Amino acid sequence: MRDIHNERYQTDIERVYAHIGYQAQKNAKTLVRIVKKYCRSPILDVGAGEGSLVIELRNRGFDAEGIDINPKHDLIETGSITEIPKWDSHFQTIFATEVLEHLTHEQIDAGLREIRRVARQGARVIITVPFEEDLEKNSFRCPECGAIFHKVGHLQSFSQKRMCDLLESYGFSVVRSDVYVLGAMSKLPLGRYWNWLFRRLSYDVFAKTLVIVCTVNK
C-alpha cells in the first residue's frame, strides 16, 4: 500500500462496509462458545466495532467493555490498539478479533505491547485473524493514484506458525491454536458441528479464521 495513512484508511473502509450484514452477532456467539472456558472478568475487546462480542459476553454474565477507533455502540469507548485508554495490569481477558490483519508491522508491535501493558499476569489474550489469506486476490489498484489496496483493508496474512512465533516473541505463551470457519458455523443449521468438513475446503469457498488463545507472561 502506498501513501495511505493507515488509521484513516481503516476507518474509511469500516464506514464503507458498515451497511453489509456480516453476521457479527452470530459470529460472536460462535466464538464465545469456542473460547468461553478461557474467559475471566474483567474483559476488554479491542476493535469492538458495533459491540456484538461485548454484548454477548455481558449476556453470559461477564464484566466486559470495548474500544474501537470508530465505535458504534454506547458500550464501546473510542480508542486504538496502539493507544489503549485503560490502566496497567487491569484485564483478565483481552480479545482482539479481526484486528491484527489491518495493521502495519509498526502498529502490530505497538498493539501487542499495549495489550501486555493492560493485561494482568497470567491473563488470557484471544486473537482471531483470517487464516492464510491470499492478499493479492482481494487487492486492487486505484486507476487514478496507482495505490494498491485490499478491498476490506487487510495488510497482513497469517499462518499458524507466523502467528504463534509472533506472539511468543512478545512474551505470550500460546495455549491453543485452531482453524475455524466461523461464518459457515454461524450461518448454517447445525454448522458448529461441521467445522471439520468446512476447513477442508479451499479459502475461496469458505474463509477460514485462525483462533489463538495465549497467556500473558509479565
PyMOL commands that set and color helices and strands:
alter all, ss='L'
color gray80, all
select helices_A, chain A and resi 6-16+24-38+52-59+100-102+105-118+135-138+160-169+182-187+191-193+195-198
alter helices_A, ss='H'
color red, helices_A
select strands_A, chain A and resi 43-46+64-68+76-78+91-97+119-130+139-141+148-150+172-180+209-216
alter strands_A, ss='S'
color yellow, strands_A
deselect
rebuild
show_as cartoon
